[in-house]
Amino acid sequence: MVSMWAIIRRWFDPREVRSVGTTPDYRFSLANERTFLAWLRTALALVGGGLAIAQFLPGHRLRVVIAVSLFALGGLVAIRAIDHWARSERAMRLGEALPPSRFPGILALIVAAGAVALLVATFL
């Protein structure tokens, strides 16, 4: 089993990822990086939404709960983005199937639940 430190080192040291397998077609690597950047934009949007809610939503208790939840979700998305980038890059270099991910579906459900919570907080 790979240690947690090895996984984190792989995230922040591109040489670790690039040391395995063969170099894939650069278009695939660039597409992988674009996907990573899209996930980072999503993380920033969630953090920005949390900041907006913390500043403008009435009702202290629910406002804090929703804002902190969005901050945490934004951080989770950012961590997931780098993990998925590293795993996908490694799979491409080794000629393996790309790793499956349930995270987009889970994130969609969480965002939908957050939207319902915002409706309740705003109109009740």
C-alpha positions as CSV (number, residue, x, y, z in Angstrom):
1,M,0.0,0.0,0.0
2,V,1.2,3.5,-0.9
3,S,1.8,5.7,2.1
4,M,0.0,9.0,2.4
5,W,3.3,10.9,2.2
6,A,4.1,9.3,-1.1
7,I,0.7,10.3,-2.5
8,I,1.1,13.9,-1.3
9,R,4.6,14.0,-2.7
10,R,3.3,12.8,-6.0
11,W,0.8,15.8,-6.1
12,F,3.4,18.5,-5.6
13,D,6.4,17.0,-7.4
14,P,5.7,16.6,-11.1
15,R,9.0,14.7,-11.5
16,E,7.5,11.9,-9.5
17,V,4.6,11.5,-11.9
18,R,6.8,11.9,-15.0
19,S,9.3,9.3,-13.8
20,V,7.0,6.3,-14.7
21,G,6.1,4.9,-18.0
22,T,6.4,6.7,-21.3
23,T,5.5,10.2,-22.3
24,P,1.9,10.2,-23.7
25,D,0.7,12.4,-26.6
26,Y,1.0,15.9,-25.4
27,R,-2.6,16.6,-26.3
28,F,-3.8,14.2,-23.6
29,S,-1.5,15.7,-21.0
30,L,-2.7,19.2,-21.9
31,A,-6.4,18.0,-21.7
32,N,-5.6,16.5,-18.3
33,E,-4.2,19.9,-17.2
34,R,-7.3,21.8,-18.5
35,T,-9.5,19.4,-16.6
36,F,-7.4,20.1,-13.5
37,L,-7.8,23.8,-14.0
38,A,-11.5,23.5,-14.5
39,W,-11.7,21.7,-11.1
40,L,-9.7,24.5,-9.5
41,R,-12.1,27.1,-10.9
42,T,-14.9,25.1,-9.4
43,A,-13.1,25.1,-6.0
44,L,-12.6,28.8,-6.2
45,A,-16.2,29.4,-7.1
46,L,-17.3,27.3,-4.1
47,V,-15.0,29.3,-1.8
48,G,-16.2,32.6,-3.3
49,G,-19.8,31.5,-2.8
50,G,-19.0,30.7,0.8
51,L,-17.5,34.2,1.2
52,A,-20.6,35.8,-0.3
53,I,-22.9,33.9,1.9
54,A,-20.8,34.7,5.0
55,Q,-21.1,38.4,4.1
56,F,-24.7,38.8,2.8
57,L,-27.0,36.0,4.0
58,P,-29.2,37.0,7.0
59,G,-29.4,34.7,10.0
60,H,-26.1,34.0,11.8
61,R,-26.3,30.3,12.5
62,L,-27.4,29.0,9.1
63,R,-25.2,31.5,7.4
64,V,-22.1,30.2,9.2
65,V,-23.0,26.6,8.6
66,I,-23.5,27.1,4.8
67,A,-20.4,29.3,4.5
68,V,-18.1,26.9,6.3
69,S,-19.6,24.0,4.3
70,L,-18.8,25.8,1.1
71,F,-15.3,26.6,2.2
72,A,-14.7,23.0,3.2
73,L,-16.2,21.7,-0.1
74,G,-14.0,24.1,-2.1
75,G,-10.9,22.8,-0.3
76,L,-12.0,19.2,-0.9
77,V,-12.5,19.9,-4.6
78,A,-9.0,21.4,-4.9
79,I,-7.5,18.4,-3.2
80,R,-9.5,16.1,-5.4
81,A,-8.4,18.0,-8.5
82,I,-4.7,17.5,-7.9
83,D,-5.2,13.8,-6.9
84,H,-7.2,13.1,-10.1
85,W,-4.6,14.9,-12.2
86,A,-1.8,12.8,-10.8
87,R,-3.7,9.5,-11.1
88,S,-4.8,10.3,-14.7
89,E,-1.3,11.4,-15.7
90,R,0.2,8.2,-14.3
91,A,-2.4,6.0,-16.0
92,M,-1.7,7.7,-19.4
93,R,2.0,7.2,-18.9
94,L,1.5,3.5,-18.1
95,G,-1.0,2.9,-20.9
96,E,-3.7,1.9,-18.4
97,A,-7.4,2.9,-18.4
98,L,-8.1,6.3,-16.8
99,P,-9.2,6.0,-13.2
100,P,-13.0,6.2,-12.7
101,S,-14.4,9.0,-10.6
102,R,-17.7,9.3,-8.8
103,F,-16.7,12.7,-7.5
104,P,-18.5,14.8,-10.2
105,G,-21.8,13.1,-9.4
106,I,-21.3,13.4,-5.6
107,L,-20.3,17.1,-6.0
108,A,-23.5,17.7,-8.1
109,L,-25.7,16.2,-5.3
110,I,-23.9,18.3,-2.7
111,V,-24.3,21.5,-4.7
112,A,-28.0,20.7,-5.3
113,A,-28.5,20.1,-1.6
114,G,-26.8,23.4,-0.9
115,A,-29.1,25.2,-3.3
116,V,-32.1,23.8,-1.5
117,A,-30.6,24.9,1.8
118,L,-30.1,28.4,0.4
119,L,-33.7,28.6,-0.7
120,V,-34.8,27.6,2.7
121,A,-32.5,30.1,4.4
122,T,-33.5,32.9,2.1
123,F,-37.3,32.5,2.1
124,L,-38.0,31.1,5.6
